[in-house]
């Protein structure tokens, strides 16, 4: 299945920005289940492409000029294996993904929850755990931020795909599974779902299995991977620092279309 992806992020500032640096992780790579046919990123300023410690491509963009608007665009064509059951990825040792971070620290209540909903270390039991996470944290927008930790989202019982992914990663790691946070895009036929997405993957018997808690999808047949990491901070699509500018507003538009 070939997917055309268009991702635009538009920043506006109350006062002129004097200079800035953007760290952009919007560069998909070929994998066992996706092939990048075309891809390009448009961003003003000087750019440098690198590879991070998790095997993700990322772009550093420096703006050494004054501006009040900044547009970052990513667009391309991905050939996705719509029959894939899992992913194969040997970039780094999967045991790295047993490491707990501040954002994926389990609270005592989460530890109890993990034991209640997963009695054996099997794929099917983790699906049951993913179902229980969605029951506990119904999908609700506007109530959490990118800085919200798994424990905070679990306590308030509301969140979005980022929160679902971080909570599930935290629980899976607590149970002894290497688990990672994945950023990317989701294709749905009706187009009503926000195409920019996040989900979890768990390493079992040499394979990375998909756990999309928000949509209760457990194969990666409609998921385009951008980056992987221990939590959201490792894979944030765009992060940056700037000099001046005062208040910032941001608008993002993402389209994923079959072609």
Secondary structure, DSSP 4 states (H G I P E B T S, - for coil): -EEEEEEEEEEEEEEEEEEEEEEE-------SSEEEEEEEEE-SSEEEEEE-TTS-EEEEEEE-S-EEEEEEEEEEEEEE-TT--SB---SS-GGGGG---GGGPPPHHHHHHHHHH--SSSHHHHHHHHHHHHHHSEE-SSS--TT--HHHHHHHTEE-HHHHHHHHHHHHHHTT--EEEEEEEE--TT--S-SEEEEEEEEETTEEEEEBTTTTB-S-TTEEEEEEESSHHHH-SEEEEEEE--SEEEEEEEEEEE-
